[in-house]
Amino acid sequence: MSGPAALVDLRPLREQPTFRRLWLGSTASGFGSQLGAFAATYYVWDRTHDPLMVGLVGLCTAAPMIAFALLGSAFVDHVDRRRLALATTCGLIVTSLLMTAVAAWPTDAVWAMFGLVAVASALSALGGPARRAFTPRLLPADRLAAGLALNHLSFQLALLLGPAVAGLLTARWGTTVCFGIDAVTFVAALIGLAGLPRTGPAERAGRAGAGAAWEGIRFAARTPVVRGAFLVDLAATVLAMPVAVFPVINQEKFGGSPQTLGLLTSALAVGGVLASALSGLVTRRDRPGLVLLGCAAVWGAALAGVGLSDRLPVVLGLIALAGAADTWSVVSRGTIVQSSTPESHRGRIAALEHIVGSAGPHVGGLRAGLVAAGSSGGTALFLGGLTCLAGVGLLALTAPLRRFTMPRPAPTPAEVTV
């Protein structure tokens, strides 16, 4: 596959106006969220200069995210998902405006900022799965992978550009402007959500409550391709997530230059953006399980190579390769999970996917930090890459991902009569 077919597939944006509005709103709010996340971290650092306090920002993000994603899975398939997404987005606008006020307040209010970060994380954990469940509803099966690739392209562009823009804005006007822009971009998200179809309780969703959340977990566990896709993602992130040891690698191999650390951090996003731009190479294929396994293996091998190399160009190239593999892996995982999940369980499985995709990297960062503390950053990455390869190899043998084929859309009457 070459030429235009290799580029990101834009047909979902051209053919589906509702998906296009949702994507544009999500892209704007994703960019604003990167500004808000940067500003919250910088606000805490600027007022405390305490690394432990900065670390608490991550804890205030991760803990509510896991707890409220699980809570939301108890009822997300039993309510109007559009209304839930609109309500949580309105809550995020209010939260961003309160962060703006805290940042503009003349006295320090670090603990208030911690509380607002936790509230924003909880709202995102409740509303995110509801929004995610609309993509397979809005797009036909043969456009699902392309739609997920466009969603990930939006995320990667925000990840690449957001922190840089936030740094420039903060240097010129302070964090207050970043929080204010974050609030405005959530208005764009509201516009995108307003055009979504209303949904009632999904058929065969059962009763809301703890039993519904448990049923979502049971569905993921007893559905081999869904279980396998989640396990491959966890093998990659828990066993080989590199970001937490980038400062250690930078100090050990390259003298600790802040500029070099910035290059290491941005290389993942650069690789991700390039892979998103070339996502047509994978979204037009009907074997996403093979793509997922191959990309997870490339991720592990590339990061093991980072642990061994002392040459900056090689390290940056390998990190970018890992970022590209991660992007295609995420798109393939989402394609498998969402195409294998019935409408009655989509909200709950989206909540689990949110936890796997967000909590896995946090756990992987802790693992990498502990290994690096007992050895070195290079050793942590090398061992992580090797164990990731071993885990992916085991799953390739035991999970049915290699044989998974995307369902083809039913032929139209005209096609049947030809």
VEXDREN-2710 file (C-alpha; in Angstrom, 1 decimal):
% VEXDREN-2710
k/r/px/py/pz
1/MET/0.0/0.0/0.0
2/SER/1.5/3.4/-1.0
3/GLY/0.6/6.9/-2.1
4/PRO/-2.6/8.5/-0.9
5/ALA/-3.9/5.2/0.5
6/ALA/-1.1/5.2/3.0
7/LEU/-2.2/8.6/4.5
8/VAL/-4.7/9.1/7.2
9/ASP/-8.2/8.2/6.0
10/LEU/-10.4/11.3/6.0
11/ARG/-13.6/9.7/4.8
12/PRO/-15.2/9.7/8.2
13/LEU/-14.8/13.4/8.4
14/ARG/-16.1/14.0/4.8
15/GLU/-19.0/11.5/5.0
16/GLN/-20.3/11.9/8.5
17/PRO/-21.1/15.5/9.6
18/THR/-22.1/14.5/13.1
19/PHE/-18.7/12.7/13.6
20/ARG/-17.0/15.7/12.0
21/ARG/-18.5/18.1/14.6
22/LEU/-17.7/15.8/17.4
23/TRP/-14.1/15.4/16.2
24/LEU/-13.6/19.1/15.8
25/GLY/-14.9/19.8/19.3
26/SER/-12.9/17.1/20.8
27/THR/-9.7/18.3/19.0
28/ALA/-10.2/21.8/20.4
29/SER/-10.9/20.7/23.9
30/GLY/-8.0/18.2/23.8
31/PHE/-5.7/21.0/23.0
32/GLY/-7.1/23.1/25.8
33/SER/-6.7/20.2/28.2
34/GLN/-3.0/20.0/27.4
35/LEU/-2.7/23.7/28.3
36/GLY/-4.6/23.2/31.5
37/ALA/-2.5/20.2/32.5
38/PHE/0.7/22.1/31.9
39/ALA/-0.6/25.1/33.8
40/ALA/-1.7/23.0/36.8
41/THR/1.7/21.4/37.1
42/TYR/3.6/24.6/36.6
43/TYR/1.4/26.4/39.1
44/VAL/2.2/23.9/41.8
45/TRP/6.0/23.9/41.0
46/ASP/6.1/27.7/40.8
47/ARG/4.6/28.1/44.3
48/THR/6.3/25.2/46.1
49/HIS/9.5/24.2/44.2
50/ASP/8.9/20.8/45.8
51/PRO/9.1/17.7/43.5
52/LEU/6.9/15.7/45.9
53/MET/4.2/18.3/45.6
54/VAL/4.5/18.1/41.8
55/GLY/4.2/14.4/42.0
56/LEU/0.9/14.8/43.9
57/VAL/-0.6/16.3/40.8
58/GLY/-0.2/13.0/39.1
59/LEU/-1.8/11.2/42.1
60/CYS/-4.7/13.7/42.1
61/THR/-5.2/12.8/38.4
62/ALA/-4.8/9.0/38.5
63/ALA/-6.8/8.1/41.6
64/PRO/-10.1/9.9/40.7
65/MET/-9.7/8.7/37.1
66/ILE/-9.7/5.0/38.1
67/ALA/-12.4/5.4/40.8
68/PHE/-14.9/7.4/38.7
69/ALA/-14.3/5.3/35.6
70/LEU/-15.4/2.3/37.6
71/LEU/-18.3/4.2/39.1
72/GLY/-19.4/5.4/35.7
73/SER/-19.3/1.9/34.3
74/ALA/-22.2/1.0/36.7
75/PHE/-24.6/3.3/34.8
76/VAL/-23.1/4.6/31.6
77/ASP/-25.1/2.0/29.5
78/HIS/-28.3/2.8/31.3
79/VAL/-28.6/6.6/30.8
80/ASP/-28.6/9.0/27.8
81/ARG/-24.9/9.1/27.0
82/ARG/-25.3/12.4/25.2
83/ARG/-26.7/14.0/28.3
84/LEU/-24.0/12.5/30.5
85/ALA/-21.3/13.9/28.1
86/LEU/-22.9/17.3/28.0
87/ALA/-23.3/17.5/31.8
88/THR/-19.7/16.5/32.5
89/THR/-18.4/18.9/29.9
90/CYS/-20.3/21.7/31.5
91/GLY/-18.7/20.6/34.8
92/LEU/-15.3/20.8/33.2
93/ILE/-16.0/24.4/32.0
94/VAL/-16.9/25.4/35.6
95/THR/-13.8/23.6/36.9
96/SER/-11.5/25.4/34.4
97/LEU/-13.0/28.7/35.3
98/LEU/-12.4/28.0/39.0
99/MET/-8.8/27.1/38.1
100/THR/-8.5/30.4/36.3
101/ALA/-9.7/32.2/39.5
102/VAL/-7.3/30.3/41.7
103/ALA/-4.3/31.1/39.4
104/ALA/-5.3/34.8/39.4
105/TRP/-5.7/34.9/43.2
106/PRO/-2.9/36.9/44.8
107/THR/-2.2/34.4/47.5
108/ASP/-1.1/30.8/47.0
109/ALA/-3.9/28.2/46.9
110/VAL/-2.0/25.0/46.0
111/TRP/-4.4/22.7/47.8
112/ALA/-7.4/24.3/46.1
113/MET/-5.6/23.5/42.8
114/PHE/-5.1/19.9/43.9
115/GLY/-8.8/19.6/44.6
116/LEU/-9.8/21.1/41.2
117/VAL/-7.4/18.8/39.4
118/ALA/-9.1/15.8/41.1
119/VAL/-12.5/17.1/40.2
120/ALA/-11.5/17.6/36.5
121/SER/-10.1/14.1/36.4
122/ALA/-13.3/12.6/37.9
123/LEU/-15.5/14.5/35.4
124/SER/-13.3/13.3/32.5
125/ALA/-13.5/9.7/33.7
126/LEU/-17.3/9.9/33.7
127/GLY/-17.7/11.7/30.4
128/GLY/-14.9/10.2/28.4
129/PRO/-16.4/6.7/28.0
130/ALA/-19.8/8.2/27.1
131/ARG/-18.2/10.2/24.3
132/ARG/-16.0/7.3/23.1
133/ALA/-19.0/5.0/22.8
134/PHE/-20.5/7.2/20.1
135/THR/-17.7/6.6/17.5
136/PRO/-18.9/3.0/16.6
137/ARG/-22.5/4.3/16.7
138/LEU/-21.8/7.1/14.2
139/LEU/-19.5/5.2/11.8
140/PRO/-20.1/2.1/9.7
141/ALA/-17.9/-0.9/10.5
142/ASP/-15.6/-0.3/7.6
143/ARG/-14.9/3.3/8.7
144/LEU/-14.4/2.5/12.4
145/ALA/-10.6/2.0/12.3
146/ALA/-10.2/5.3/10.3
147/GLY/-12.4/7.2/12.8
148/LEU/-10.3/5.9/15.7
149/ALA/-7.1/6.8/13.9
150/LEU/-8.5/10.4/13.4
151/ASN/-9.3/10.5/17.2
152/HIS/-5.7/9.5/18.0
153/LEU/-4.3/12.0/15.5
154/SER/-6.2/14.7/17.4
155/PHE/-4.7/13.5/20.7
156/GLN/-1.2/13.3/19.3
157/LEU/-1.3/16.8/17.8
158/ALA/-2.5/18.2/21.1
159/LEU/0.2/16.3/23.0
160/LEU/2.8/17.7/20.6
161/LEU/1.7/21.3/20.3
162/GLY/-0.1/21.9/23.6
163/PRO/2.8/21.9/26.1
164/ALA/4.9/24.1/23.8
165/VAL/2.1/26.6/23.4
166/ALA/1.4/26.5/27.1
167/GLY/5.0/27.2/27.9
168/LEU/5.0/30.3/25.6
169/LEU/1.7/31.6/27.1
170/THR/2.9/31.0/30.7
171/ALA/6.2/32.7/30.1
172/ARG/4.3/35.8/28.7
173/TRP/1.1/36.0/30.7
174/GLY/1.2/33.3/33.4
175/THR/-0.9/30.2/34.0
176/THR/-4.2/32.2/34.2
177/VAL/-4.4/32.5/30.4
178/CYS/-3.9/28.8/29.9
179/PHE/-6.8/27.9/32.3
180/GLY/-9.0/30.5/30.6
181/ILE/-8.3/29.1/27.1
182/ASP/-9.0/25.6/28.5
183/ALA/-12.5/26.7/29.6
184/VAL/-13.2/28.3/26.2
185/THR/-12.2/25.2/24.2
186/PHE/-14.6/23.1/26.3
187/VAL/-17.4/25.3/24.7
188/ALA/-16.3/23.9/21.3
189/ALA/-16.7/20.4/22.8
190/LEU/-20.2/21.3/23.8
191/ILE/-21.1/22.3/20.3
192/GLY/-19.8/19.0/19.0
193/LEU/-21.8/17.0/21.5
194/ALA/-25.0/19.0/20.9
195/GLY/-25.5/17.3/17.5
196/LEU/-25.2/13.7/18.8
197/PRO/-28.3/11.5/18.8
198/ARG/-30.0/10.9/22.1
199/THR/-29.6/7.5/23.6
200/GLY/-31.8/5.7/26.1
201/PRO/-30.9/2.7/28.2
202/ALA/-29.2/0.2/25.8
203/GLU/-31.2/-3.0/25.1
204/ARG/-30.1/-6.0/27.2
205/ALA/-28.0/-3.7/29.4
206/GLY/-29.5/-5.1/32.5
207/ARG/-30.0/-3.1/35.7
208/ALA/-27.7/-0.3/36.7
209/GLY/-25.5/-0.6/39.7
210/ALA/-22.5/-2.5/40.9
211/GLY/-23.7/-5.6/39.1
212/ALA/-23.6/-3.7/35.8
213/ALA/-20.0/-2.7/36.4
214/TRP/-19.1/-6.3/37.3
215/GLU/-20.9/-7.5/34.1
216/GLY/-18.7/-5.2/32.0
217/ILE/-15.6/-6.7/33.6
218/ARG/-16.9/-10.3/33.1
219/PHE/-17.7/-9.5/29.4
220/ALA/-14.1/-8.3/28.9
221/ALA/-12.7/-11.3/30.7
222/ARG/-14.8/-13.9/28.8
223/THR/-14.4/-12.4/25.3
224/PRO/-11.0/-13.7/24.1
225/VAL/-10.2/-10.9/21.6
226/VAL/-11.2/-8.1/24.0
227/ARG/-9.3/-9.7/26.9
228/GLY/-6.3/-10.3/24.6
229/ALA/-6.3/-6.7/23.3
230/PHE/-6.3/-5.3/26.9
231/LEU/-3.6/-7.7/28.0
232/VAL/-1.3/-6.7/25.1
233/ASP/-1.8/-3.0/25.9
234/LEU/-1.0/-3.7/29.6
235/ALA/2.1/-5.7/28.6
236/ALA/3.4/-2.7/26.7
237/THR/2.6/0.0/29.2
238/VAL/3.1/-1.7/32.6
239/LEU/6.3/-3.6/31.5
240/ALA/7.9/-1.0/29.3
241/MET/6.5/2.5/29.8
242/PRO/9.6/4.8/29.4
243/VAL/8.6/8.4/30.3
244/ALA/9.2/8.2/34.0
245/VAL/12.9/7.3/33.5
246/PHE/13.6/9.9/30.7
247/PRO/15.2/12.3/33.3
248/VAL/17.4/9.4/34.5
249/ILE/18.4/8.4/31.0
250/ASN/19.1/12.0/30.2
251/GLN/21.4/12.4/33.2
252/GLU/23.2/9.0/32.8
253/LYS/23.8/9.3/29.0
254/PHE/23.6/12.9/28.0
255/GLY/24.7/15.0/31.0
256/GLY/21.2/16.2/32.2
257/SER/20.6/19.0/29.7
258/PRO/17.0/20.3/29.9
259/GLN/17.0/20.8/26.1
260/THR/17.9/17.1/25.6
261/LEU/15.2/16.1/28.1
262/GLY/12.7/18.0/26.0
263/LEU/13.8/16.2/22.9
264/LEU/13.4/12.8/24.6
265/THR/9.9/13.7/25.7
266/SER/8.8/15.1/22.4
267/ALA/10.2/12.3/20.3
268/LEU/7.3/10.0/21.4
269/ALA/4.8/12.6/20.2
270/VAL/6.7/13.2/16.9
271/GLY/6.6/9.5/16.1
272/GLY/2.9/9.3/17.1
273/VAL/2.0/12.2/14.8
274/LEU/3.9/10.7/11.8
275/ALA/2.2/7.3/12.4
276/SER/-1.2/9.0/12.6
277/ALA/-0.6/10.8/9.3
278/LEU/0.2/7.4/7.8
279/SER/-2.5/5.5/9.5
280/GLY/-4.1/4.5/6.2
281/LEU/-1.4/1.8/6.2
282/VAL/-3.2/0.0/9.0
283/THR/-6.8/1.2/9.1
284/ARG/-7.5/-0.2/5.6
285/ARG/-6.5/-3.7/6.7
286/ASP/-8.9/-6.2/8.0
287/ARG/-6.5/-7.9/10.5
288/PRO/-6.0/-5.4/13.3
289/GLY/-5.0/-8.2/15.7
290/LEU/-1.8/-8.8/13.7
291/VAL/-1.1/-5.1/13.7
292/LEU/-1.6/-4.9/17.4
293/LEU/0.8/-7.7/18.2
294/GLY/3.4/-6.5/15.7
295/CYS/3.3/-2.9/17.0
296/ALA/3.5/-4.0/20.6
297/ALA/6.6/-6.0/19.7
298/VAL/8.2/-3.1/17.9
299/TRP/7.5/-0.9/21.0
300/GLY/9.3/-3.3/23.3
301/ALA/12.2/-3.9/21.0
302/ALA/12.7/-0.1/20.4
303/LEU/12.7/0.7/24.1
304/ALA/15.1/-2.1/24.8
305/GLY/17.4/-0.5/22.2
306/VAL/17.1/2.9/24.0
307/GLY/18.3/1.2/27.1
308/LEU/21.4/0.0/25.3
309/SER/22.4/3.0/23.2
310/ASP/24.4/6.0/24.2
311/ARG/24.1/7.9/20.9
312/LEU/21.5/10.7/21.1
313/PRO/20.3/10.4/17.4
314/VAL/19.9/6.7/17.8
315/VAL/18.0/7.1/21.0
316/LEU/15.7/9.8/19.6
317/GLY/15.0/7.7/16.5
318/LEU/14.1/4.6/18.6
319/ILE/11.8/6.6/20.9
320/ALA/10.1/8.1/17.8
321/LEU/9.7/4.5/16.4
322/ALA/8.2/3.5/19.7
323/GLY/5.8/6.4/19.6
324/ALA/4.7/5.4/16.1
325/ALA/4.2/1.8/17.1
326/ASP/2.2/2.9/20.1
327/THR/-0.1/5.0/17.9
328/TRP/-0.9/2.1/15.5
329/SER/-1.2/-0.2/18.5
330/VAL/-3.8/2.0/20.2
331/VAL/-5.9/2.4/17.0
332/SER/-5.8/-1.4/16.4
333/ARG/-6.7/-2.1/20.1
334/GLY/-9.7/0.3/19.9
335/THR/-10.8/-1.3/16.6
336/ILE/-10.8/-4.8/18.0
337/VAL/-12.5/-3.8/21.3
338/GLN/-15.2/-1.6/19.9
339/SER/-16.1/-3.8/17.0
340/SER/-16.4/-6.8/19.3
341/THR/-18.6/-5.1/21.9
342/PRO/-22.4/-5.0/21.6
343/GLU/-24.2/-1.7/22.1
344/SER/-25.5/-2.9/25.4
345/HIS/-21.9/-3.0/26.9
346/ARG/-20.1/-0.2/24.9
347/GLY/-20.1/2.3/27.7
348/ARG/-18.8/-0.1/30.3
349/ILE/-16.1/-1.5/28.0
350/ALA/-15.1/2.1/27.1
351/ALA/-14.7/2.8/30.8
352/LEU/-12.4/-0.2/31.1
353/GLU/-10.5/0.9/28.0
354/HIS/-10.1/4.3/29.6
355/ILE/-8.7/2.7/32.8
356/VAL/-6.3/0.4/30.8
357/GLY/-5.1/3.2/28.6
358/SER/-4.6/5.7/31.4
359/ALA/-3.7/3.7/34.5
360/GLY/-1.3/1.3/32.7
361/PRO/1.3/4.1/31.9
362/HIS/1.1/5.3/35.6
363/VAL/1.8/1.8/36.9
364/GLY/4.5/1.3/34.2
365/GLY/6.2/4.6/35.3
366/LEU/6.2/3.4/38.9
367/ARG/7.7/0.0/37.8
368/ALA/10.4/1.7/35.7
369/GLY/11.3/4.1/38.5
370/LEU/11.7/1.3/41.1
371/VAL/13.9/-0.7/38.7
372/ALA/16.0/2.4/37.8
373/ALA/16.4/3.2/41.5
374/GLY/17.9/-0.3/42.1
375/SER/20.0/-0.3/38.9
376/SER/20.0/2.3/36.2
377/GLY/17.7/4.0/33.8
378/GLY/19.2/2.1/30.9
379/THR/18.7/-1.2/32.7
380/ALA/15.1/-0.4/33.5
381/LEU/14.3/0.3/29.8
382/PHE/16.3/-2.7/28.5
383/LEU/14.6/-5.2/31.0
384/GLY/11.2/-3.5/30.4
385/GLY/11.5/-3.9/26.6
386/LEU/12.6/-7.6/26.9
387/THR/9.7/-8.5/29.3
388/CYS/7.3/-6.7/27.0
389/LEU/8.5/-8.8/24.1
390/ALA/8.1/-11.9/26.1
391/GLY/4.6/-11.0/27.2
392/VAL/3.5/-10.1/23.7
393/GLY/5.0/-13.3/22.4
394/LEU/3.0/-15.3/25.0
395/LEU/-0.2/-13.5/24.1
396/ALA/0.4/-14.1/20.4
397/LEU/0.4/-17.8/21.1
398/THR/-2.5/-18.0/23.5
399/ALA/-4.9/-15.2/22.5
400/PRO/-6.9/-15.4/19.2
401/LEU/-5.7/-12.0/18.0
402/ARG/-3.7/-13.3/15.0
403/ARG/-6.9/-14.8/13.5
404/PHE/-9.2/-11.8/14.3
405/THR/-10.8/-10.4/11.1
406/MET/-12.9/-7.2/11.0
407/PRO/-16.5/-7.9/10.1
408/ARG/-17.4/-6.8/6.7
409/PRO/-20.5/-4.5/6.2
410/ALA/-23.6/-6.2/4.8
411/PRO/-24.0/-5.7/1.0
412/THR/-26.6/-3.2/-0.1
413/PRO/-29.6/-4.5/-2.1
414/ALA/-28.1/-3.1/-5.3
415/GLU/-24.9/-5.0/-4.7
416/VAL/-26.9/-8.2/-4.1
417/THR/-28.8/-8.0/-7.4
418/VAL/-25.7/-7.3/-9.5
END
